[in-house]
Amino acid sequence: MDALAGLLAGPRARGAFLIRSVLTPPWAIRVEDRAPLTLITPVRGTAWVLPDHGAPVRLAAGDVAIARGPDAYVLADTPTTPPRAVIHPDQSSSTPAGDGLCETMALGTRTWGDATDGPDVLLSGTYQLRGEVSRGLLEALPPLLVVTADSWHSPLIDLLGEEIGKDLPGQDAVLDRLLDLLLIATLRTWLARPESDAPAWYRAHTDPLVGHALRLLHGDLAHPWTVAGLAAEVGVSRAALARRFAELVGEPPMSYLTGRRLALAADLLHDPAATLGSVAHRVGYGSPFALSTAFKRVRGVSPQEHRSAGPVAAGG
């Protein structure tokens, strides 16, 4: 498994919240849903994304923005338009004063706004549960990233636009998979750009030496790796691998491996059917006790405490 495949293996939407917003300027929506990840793309007109912490970004038709929670942000026709709607953690909407808007602004199946012919149309897809998106992916992303329409072309946006308003058997599953595909396609494009703020370990996968080592680690996290064994597989000395790995990735090989194992364990623990023993086996620990000790030391909570906290709605 290469580094990109390892990063993108996690997204699995389950009943994601998808909606088409049809809006007439002036408009502005404050999003306080605390969702772990949201995709936003205008299919007609333009929009601004104004993070609480960060610079405003203008989106044109065909651009895709990915907002990483839980921080709030504003979507608006201009940076100066005051919000007239607020989106809450349960995906309900209200005025800033607290009056409900969901029924008054409903325009049909998964469609919301102030006019059916509004000049600005946005598609939004929200992963609502922390367990739907891998911890490794969330840790790799900046709070807001944008892929512009002139830097890529994908039929997925048009297909999502066609499907989002349908009410057919199995439609939720269709939309979940389309959202996953659009997320993966957008991230693959963003990560391939030289100017992207990709994590150091992802950039390192292009190095012949460290990239080989990373592919081995990602391909079998449960293997009883040592620096000496990894170096032998790569074909260099232990010292050379350790030095080069730390230089490019920012941490030693075994420290990196521990982080990846525990990130995977954190995701697996969200499955109520998974036992601590089975998770320990999947991520390369010899016993539930060994996993618990490492998990508590690195993450500050026990596996049981982590499991008790999720997966839940992001605002929960």
C-alpha positions as CSV (number, residue, x, y, z in Angstrom):
1,M,0.0,0.0,0.0
2,D,1.4,3.4,-0.9
3,A,1.2,6.5,1.3
4,L,-1.7,8.0,-0.5
5,A,-3.7,4.8,-0.4
6,G,-3.0,4.5,3.3
7,L,-4.2,8.1,3.8
8,L,-7.4,7.7,1.8
9,A,-8.4,4.3,2.9
10,G,-10.5,5.6,5.8
11,P,-13.4,7.8,4.5
12,R,-16.6,5.8,4.8
13,A,-19.6,8.0,4.9
14,R,-22.6,6.5,6.8
15,G,-25.8,8.5,6.3
16,A,-23.8,11.7,5.5
17,F,-25.6,15.0,5.4
18,L,-25.9,16.2,1.8
19,I,-27.8,19.3,0.7
20,R,-28.2,21.7,-2.2
21,S,-28.4,25.3,-1.1
22,V,-30.1,27.7,-3.6
23,L,-29.6,31.3,-2.5
24,T,-30.2,34.9,-3.5
25,P,-27.7,37.6,-2.5
26,P,-27.2,39.0,0.0
27,W,-26.9,35.8,2.0
28,A,-24.6,34.4,4.7
29,I,-24.7,31.2,6.7
30,R,-22.7,30.5,9.8
31,V,-21.8,26.8,10.2
32,E,-21.4,25.7,13.8
33,D,-22.1,22.0,13.3
34,R,-18.7,20.9,14.6
35,A,-18.6,18.2,11.9
36,P,-15.2,16.6,11.3
37,L,-15.1,17.2,7.6
38,T,-17.3,19.0,5.0
39,L,-17.0,19.4,1.3
40,I,-18.4,22.6,-0.3
41,T,-18.6,23.2,-4.1
42,P,-20.6,25.9,-5.9
43,V,-22.3,24.6,-9.1
44,R,-23.6,28.1,-10.0
45,G,-22.5,31.5,-8.9
46,T,-19.8,32.1,-6.3
47,A,-19.4,31.9,-2.5
48,W,-16.9,33.0,0.1
49,V,-15.7,30.7,2.9
50,L,-14.7,32.8,6.0
51,P,-13.1,30.6,8.7
52,D,-13.1,31.9,12.3
53,H,-9.4,31.4,12.2
54,G,-7.8,32.0,8.8
55,A,-8.1,34.1,5.7
56,P,-11.3,34.3,3.6
57,V,-11.4,32.2,0.4
58,R,-13.5,32.9,-2.7
59,L,-15.0,29.9,-4.5
60,A,-16.1,29.9,-8.1
61,A,-18.3,27.3,-9.8
62,G,-16.5,24.0,-9.9
63,D,-14.1,24.8,-7.0
64,V,-14.1,22.4,-4.1
65,A,-13.4,23.4,-0.5
66,I,-12.8,21.0,2.3
67,A,-13.3,22.4,5.8
68,R,-11.9,20.4,8.7
69,G,-13.9,20.7,12.0
70,P,-14.7,21.4,14.6
71,D,-14.1,25.1,14.1
72,A,-16.9,27.3,12.8
73,Y,-16.9,29.2,9.5
74,V,-19.3,31.4,7.5
75,L,-20.4,30.8,3.9
76,A,-21.5,34.1,2.2
77,D,-22.0,35.9,-1.0
78,T,-19.5,38.6,0.1
79,P,-17.1,38.8,3.1
80,T,-19.1,41.6,4.6
81,T,-22.6,40.1,4.5
82,P,-23.8,39.4,8.1
83,P,-25.1,35.8,8.7
84,R,-28.8,35.4,8.5
85,A,-28.8,31.6,9.2
86,V,-26.9,29.3,11.6
87,I,-26.3,25.6,11.1
88,H,-26.2,23.7,14.4
89,P,-24.6,20.3,15.3
90,D,-27.8,18.3,14.5
91,Q,-27.8,20.0,11.1
92,S,-30.9,22.0,12.1
93,S,-30.9,25.7,11.0
94,S,-32.1,28.9,12.7
95,T,-31.8,32.6,12.5
96,P,-29.1,34.2,14.7
97,A,-31.9,34.9,17.1
98,G,-32.8,31.2,17.4
99,D,-36.0,31.0,15.2
100,G,-36.2,27.8,13.2
101,L,-35.5,27.9,9.4
102,C,-35.6,24.3,8.2
103,E,-39.2,24.2,7.3
104,T,-39.5,27.8,6.0
105,M,-36.5,27.4,3.7
106,A,-37.2,23.8,2.5
107,L,-37.3,23.7,-1.4
108,G,-37.6,19.9,-1.9
109,T,-35.6,16.8,-1.5
110,R,-32.2,17.7,0.1
111,T,-32.7,21.2,-1.2
112,W,-32.8,24.4,0.9
113,G,-32.7,28.1,0.3
114,D,-34.7,31.2,-0.3
115,A,-35.7,30.8,-4.0
116,T,-35.8,27.9,-6.5
117,D,-34.1,30.1,-9.1
118,G,-31.5,31.7,-6.9
119,P,-28.3,32.7,-8.7
120,D,-26.0,31.0,-6.2
121,V,-26.2,27.2,-5.8
122,L,-23.9,25.2,-3.5
123,L,-23.6,21.5,-2.9
124,S,-22.4,20.5,0.6
125,G,-21.6,17.1,2.0
126,T,-20.8,16.6,5.7
127,Y,-19.3,13.7,7.5
128,Q,-21.2,13.9,10.7
129,L,-19.5,11.1,12.8
130,R,-15.8,11.2,13.9
131,G,-15.4,7.5,13.1
132,E,-16.3,8.1,9.4
133,V,-13.0,9.8,8.6
134,S,-9.7,8.3,9.8
135,R,-7.7,10.1,12.4
136,G,-4.7,9.9,10.1
137,L,-6.5,11.8,7.4
138,L,-7.9,14.5,9.7
139,E,-4.4,15.0,11.2
140,A,-3.0,15.4,7.7
141,L,-5.3,18.2,6.6
142,P,-5.2,22.0,7.1
143,P,-8.3,23.6,8.5
144,L,-9.4,24.7,5.0
145,L,-8.1,23.6,1.6
146,V,-9.4,24.5,-1.9
147,V,-8.9,22.8,-5.2
148,T,-9.9,25.2,-8.0
149,A,-11.8,24.2,-11.1
150,D,-9.0,25.2,-13.4
151,S,-6.6,22.7,-11.7
152,W,-8.7,19.6,-12.3
153,H,-11.8,18.2,-13.9
154,S,-14.0,15.6,-12.4
155,P,-17.5,14.3,-13.5
156,L,-18.2,13.6,-9.8
157,I,-19.5,17.1,-9.1
158,D,-22.1,17.0,-11.9
159,L,-23.1,13.5,-10.9
160,L,-23.5,14.5,-7.2
161,G,-25.6,17.4,-8.4
162,E,-27.9,15.1,-10.4
163,E,-28.3,12.6,-7.6
164,I,-28.6,14.8,-4.5
165,G,-32.2,15.7,-5.3
166,K,-33.4,12.2,-6.0
167,D,-35.6,10.2,-3.6
168,L,-35.1,6.6,-4.7
169,P,-34.5,3.3,-2.9
170,G,-30.9,3.1,-1.7
171,Q,-30.3,6.8,-2.5
172,D,-28.5,7.4,0.8
173,A,-25.9,4.7,0.0
174,V,-25.4,6.2,-3.5
175,L,-24.8,9.7,-2.0
176,D,-22.5,8.4,0.6
177,R,-20.3,6.7,-1.9
178,L,-20.3,9.7,-4.2
179,L,-19.2,11.9,-1.3
180,D,-16.4,9.5,-0.5
181,L,-15.2,9.5,-4.2
182,L,-15.4,13.2,-4.4
183,L,-13.4,13.6,-1.2
184,I,-10.7,11.2,-2.4
185,A,-10.5,12.7,-5.8
186,T,-10.2,16.2,-4.4
187,L,-7.5,15.2,-1.9
188,R,-5.5,13.3,-4.5
189,T,-5.4,16.5,-6.6
190,W,-4.5,18.7,-3.7
191,L,-1.8,16.4,-2.4
192,A,-0.2,16.3,-5.8
193,R,0.3,20.0,-6.0
194,P,3.8,21.2,-5.0
195,E,2.4,24.1,-3.0
196,S,0.0,22.0,-0.9
197,D,0.6,21.9,2.8
198,A,0.9,18.1,2.7
199,P,2.2,16.3,5.8
200,A,6.0,15.6,5.9
201,W,5.5,11.9,5.8
202,Y,3.4,12.2,2.6
203,R,6.0,14.4,0.9
204,A,8.6,11.8,1.9
205,H,7.0,9.0,0.0
206,T,8.7,10.4,-3.2
207,D,12.2,9.7,-1.7
208,P,13.5,6.4,-3.0
209,L,14.8,5.3,0.4
210,V,12.2,6.6,2.8
211,G,9.3,6.1,0.4
212,H,10.2,2.4,0.2
213,A,10.2,2.2,4.0
214,L,6.9,4.0,4.3
215,R,5.3,1.7,1.8
216,L,6.5,-1.3,3.8
217,L,5.2,0.1,7.1
218,H,1.8,1.1,5.6
219,G,1.5,-2.2,3.9
220,D,1.7,-4.2,7.1
221,L,1.4,-2.2,10.3
222,A,1.0,-5.3,12.4
223,H,4.4,-6.8,11.3
224,P,7.0,-6.8,14.2
225,W,9.1,-4.1,12.5
226,T,12.5,-3.0,13.9
227,V,14.7,-0.3,12.4
228,A,17.3,-3.0,11.6
229,G,14.7,-5.2,9.9
230,L,13.2,-2.3,8.0
231,A,16.7,-1.2,6.9
232,A,17.5,-4.7,5.7
233,E,14.3,-4.7,3.5
234,V,15.2,-1.3,2.1
235,G,18.8,-2.3,1.5
236,V,20.7,0.3,3.6
237,S,22.3,0.4,7.0
238,R,20.2,1.0,10.1
239,A,21.9,4.3,10.8
240,A,21.4,5.6,7.2
241,L,17.7,4.7,7.3
242,A,17.1,6.2,10.8
243,R,18.9,9.4,9.8
244,R,17.2,9.9,6.5
245,F,13.7,8.9,7.8
246,A,13.9,11.4,10.7
247,E,15.2,14.1,8.4
248,L,12.3,13.8,5.9
249,V,9.4,12.6,8.1
250,G,10.3,14.6,11.3
251,E,10.4,11.6,13.7
252,P,12.2,8.2,13.9
253,P,10.8,5.2,12.1
254,M,9.5,3.4,15.2
255,S,7.9,6.5,16.6
256,Y,6.1,7.0,13.3
257,L,5.0,3.4,13.3
258,T,3.6,3.7,16.8
259,G,1.6,6.8,15.8
260,R,0.1,5.1,12.7
261,R,-0.7,1.9,14.7
262,L,-2.5,3.9,17.4
263,A,-4.3,6.1,14.9
264,L,-5.6,2.9,13.3
265,A,-6.5,1.5,16.7
266,A,-8.4,4.6,17.5
267,D,-10.5,4.1,14.4
268,L,-11.1,0.4,14.9
269,L,-12.2,1.0,18.5
270,H,-15.2,2.9,17.2
271,D,-16.6,-0.5,16.0
272,P,-18.6,-1.9,18.9
273,A,-18.1,-5.4,17.6
274,A,-14.3,-5.1,17.8
275,T,-12.7,-6.5,21.0
276,L,-9.6,-4.9,22.4
277,G,-7.7,-8.2,21.7
278,S,-8.7,-8.2,18.0
279,V,-7.7,-4.5,17.6
280,A,-4.4,-5.2,19.3
281,H,-3.8,-8.1,16.9
282,R,-4.7,-5.9,13.9
283,V,-2.2,-3.1,14.8
284,G,0.7,-5.2,15.9
285,Y,0.5,-5.4,19.7
286,G,1.0,-8.8,21.4
287,S,-1.8,-8.3,24.0
288,P,-4.7,-6.0,24.9
289,F,-2.5,-4.9,27.9
290,A,0.3,-3.8,25.6
291,L,-2.1,-1.9,23.4
292,S,-3.7,-0.2,26.4
293,T,-0.4,0.8,27.9
294,A,0.8,2.4,24.6
295,F,-2.6,4.0,23.9
296,K,-2.8,5.6,27.3
297,R,0.8,6.8,27.1
298,V,0.5,8.4,23.7
299,R,-3.1,9.5,23.6
300,G,-3.7,10.3,27.2
301,V,-6.8,8.2,27.6
302,S,-7.4,4.5,27.8
303,P,-8.9,2.6,24.8
304,Q,-12.1,2.2,26.8
305,E,-12.4,5.9,27.5
306,H,-11.7,6.6,23.8
307,R,-14.4,4.1,22.8
308,S,-16.9,5.6,25.2
309,A,-16.5,9.0,23.6
310,G,-17.4,7.8,20.0
311,P,-18.2,7.4,17.3
312,V,-20.8,10.1,18.0
313,A,-22.1,13.1,16.2
314,A,-19.3,15.6,16.0
315,G,-21.1,18.1,18.2
316,G,-21.8,15.5,20.8
